[in-house]
Amino acid sequence: MDRSFLLHVPSTRPPMPAALRRPLARLLALMLCGAPLAVLAQVGDGDETPDAPVQPAPALRTSPRLQETLPPQVRQQLPVFVRGDRVTGQPDIRATIEGDAELRRGDTVIHADHMDYDVAEDRAKASGQVRINRAGNLYDGTLLDLRVDAFNGFFSDARYRFLATQAHGEATRVDFIDHDRSVVHNGTYTTCQRDNEASWQPDWIIRAKTIHLDQAEDVGHAEGSVLEFKGVPILPVGSISFPLSDRRKSGLLPPTIGLNSVSGVEYAQPYYWNIAPNRDATITPVLMSRRGVALGSEFRYLEPRYSGELTADIMPRDELRKRDRWAYGVKHRAALDTPAGDVALGVDVRRVSDDDYWRDFTPRLFSHGSGGAIQSQYVQRLLPGQASLNWARGEHALSLNTLKWQTLQDVTSPITPPYDRLPQLHWRYQPLQLAGGFDASVEADATAFHADRRYYAQPNGKRSYAMAQISRPFLAPAGFITPRLQLHATQYQFDDPLANGQTTATRTLPTFSLDSGLVFERDARFFGGDYLQTLEPRAFYTYTPYRDQSLLPVYDTAPNDFNFASVYTENAFGGNDRIADNNLFTLGVTTRLLNPDSGAEAARFGIAQRLRFSDQRVTMPGALPVSERVSDVLLGAGINWTPHWGFDSTVQYNPKTRNSQRTTVALRYSPGSFRTLSAAYRMQKVTNLIALPSEQVDVGWQWPLNALGGEGGDKGRAGGRWFSVGRLNYSLQDRKLVDTIVGVEYESCCWIGRVVLERLQSSLISANTRLLFQIEFRGFSRLSLGSNPLASLQRYVPGYQTLGDSTHQPSRFSQYD
C-alpha cells in the first residue's frame, strides 16, 4: 500500500522536526531547502515513513486583487507546493514531477502529466494534459512554459475560460505577459455555454488573428476579427475592442439602423468617452434619409457634493422642415453643509428649437447607454427651465425658485401653458415639539406669476400668502380624534386691473376641521386561512366660511380628484387661489384582512360619502356651484390574497342616476420571474376642467411562449426561451387602438433577441410607428435596429423585467482549485 507524506521547508529554515529525520525524508528536504518549496510525494511499501502523521498543506487562498497589492518582495516569499506520483530534483536548482503533477503558488495552480520546475528562475515547464487555474481563470493545453510568480510565458494549443464572465475560447498559442495581460493567437472568444451535444457550436463567436486581453482594464482588443452569428459572418469588424466585464470603457458603441415612419431610414454611430470614473461623454452622429445629418452629445459628471448631465443635439438643416433643429438640456444638483445650515442647489433646463420638435422626434430615436441623439426628455410638450436654491436648519426651511416653461403648441391640439414663476420665495417653520401635545406649522410664500396673455383673460400678478395651522391629536389604541384650525391670508397685486377696476385684492379665511376614527379588530378565518380583520369607521367634518373669490385669477389651482385620499381633506382645490366654502361631513368605513404573522394586507374594502350642509359657491371659473347635499359614493376594493395575484378597483357611484360616474378596475397576475399579466378598465363620465370623458381598456403582458406550448417555460438557457411582450391601449369611446407595443423576445445562454412593433399616438390625427430590432450579445455588446426596444418595453409595459438582469455572480470560492 502506498502512503503519502508532506515536507514543508520555509525560507527561514526552522529546526527540523522529528518527522523529517528519516533518511528519505531528509534527502528530499535537503534537495529543495534553498527555496520556499513544499513537496508531497508518494513512496512504496518498502520505504520508511514519518513517525507521526503530517497534515496536508492548505492552498493559499488569496484573491487576485489582494495578491497584486502585495509588494514584489512579499510575493516572492510565498511558498510553492508541488506533488505527484514521483518527485525528483537537485538542491536549490530544480524539481521534476512525474505523473499527476501539481504545482501551487499563491492563486496559481498548475496540473500536468509531466512538469519541470526551476527553483532559481521560478519557471515551470509542463507537458501532456496541462491545466492552469489562476484565481478561477482556467487554461488547458498541451505545452506550457511559465514563470510562475511573474505569470510570464506561453501556452500551446490552449483553451481558456474566465471566471467573471464565463467567456471562453480556443487558440493555437497564448502568450502570458503578466498577471493581467495576455495575447491570444488565432483565437476565438464567446460567452455561449457548451451543452452535451458533440456537434455543439456557439451561437455567436469572434474569430481573430490576435486577441489582446487586459483584465486589469477589463478590455479585449481583437485584430483581424470577424463576428459570426449562427455560423454566418455578420460583421467583419477588423479591429475592435470589447469589454471583459461590466466596467465602462472608451470606444465606438454598436451602430443603430432603424426604420421610422417620420424620419425614414436612420443610422447612428455613437462614441463613448470614459473620461474618468466619475465623468463620461457620449457623442452620436446621426444620418436620417428624409431629414439629413444630426449630432447628439451628452456629458455626465458625479462628485461627492454635486452631479449633473449636459445634453445637446443639433441638425444644421432638416430637409423635412426646411430649417435648423436643435435641443439642449442642463441638469445640476448640489448639496453643501455649512455652519449656517444645509444648502442645496438644483437646475433643470430643457429647450428645443421649435413647436414641431416633440412630434418629429417622438419617441426618442436613439438609446445607447444613457446618452445619444434626440433625448427623450425633449419630447414633452411642456419643457421646464427651473433653478432652485434651498436652505434648511432645524425647524426652518427656505427656498428660492424660478420656473419658466417652453410650451410646444399643436394647431390640432393646443394646450394652455402654465404660469411662469419669476421668482418664488417660500418659507416654512414647523416646530418639532410643542407643550401639551400640540402640532403647529407656519408657511409663507411670495410668487410673481407671468404668462402669455393670448392664452389668459386674467392679468399677470404677484401673490403672497401666509398659512398657519395648529392641531391637537388625541391618540389611543382604539382610535383617534384630531381637531385642527387653519388661517389662510392672501394678498394679490396685478399688472392690469381686474373687471372691477382694482389692481390689488386680499383674502383671509379660517378653516376648522375635526377628524376622528375607530379601529376594531377580531380574529377571522376565510377560505381556510387565519386573518386579523379590522373594522375602521372614520368621520371627518370641515367648515370654511364663504368669501367671494370669483374675480381672483387662477394661477396654480385646480380641482382635486374625488378619491379616498381627497375625501378627508379640508379644501376641494389644490393650490392657493381658491379656498372652498365647505360645510360638510364625510363618513366612511374600511375593513381589512391582515396576515397575523407578517402584517401584510390580504384584502381591503372601503366606502365613503360626503354630506353637504350648504352649497359650495366657490368654484373654478366657468363652473357651477355645488348644490347636491349628498355626494357620489366612493367604493374601493383591493385584494392581494397571494403574492401572485393583485386586484384593485375604485368606483364613483351616483345614487340618483344609479350609474357609475368613474370606474377603475385593475388586475395583475405575476406567478414568477418574467411572467406578468395585467389588465385595466378605466371609465370616466365626469366632464370638468381637468378630466374629459373617456373609456379605455389597457392590457399588458410578458410571458414565456414555451410555457404556452406546454414546455414549462423554464428550459435552460442553453435551450433558449421565447417570450411574448406587449401592451395594448384601446379606446372604447373612439373604437380604436390608441397605443400599441407588441413584440417577442428570445433568451439564450449568451444572447438575447428582441423584435418590437411600436405605434404611439402623437396627436389627435397622427401617430408615430417604428419597427425595433435588437440583438444583445452577452459579454460583448448590443446591436440594435431602430431605437432601443428595451427602453420602450421598460417604459410602457407594466411589470416588465429585463431578460438577463439576474446575471449569475460566481462564488468567491470559485477561484480556488
PyMOL commands that set and color helices and strands:
alter all, ss='L'
color gray80, all
select helices_A, chain A and resi 18-20+23-31+64-69+72-75+357-360+376-379+435-437+705-708+789-796
alter helices_A, ss='H'
color red, helices_A
select strands_A, chain A and resi 3-9+37-43+80-84+86-90+94-105+108-118+123-134+137-147+152-161+168-176+181-189+204-214+219-229+232-243+251-252+256-260+264-268+271-276+279-288+292-302+306-318+323-338+341-352+382-393+396-407+420-429+439-450+461-471+474-476+479-494+504-518+520-526+529-543+558-559+573-574+583-594+601-612+633-639+645-654+659-672+675-684+694-704+721-731+736-747+751-761+767-777+781-785
alter strands_A, ss='S'
color yellow, strands_A
deselect
rebuild
show_as cartoon
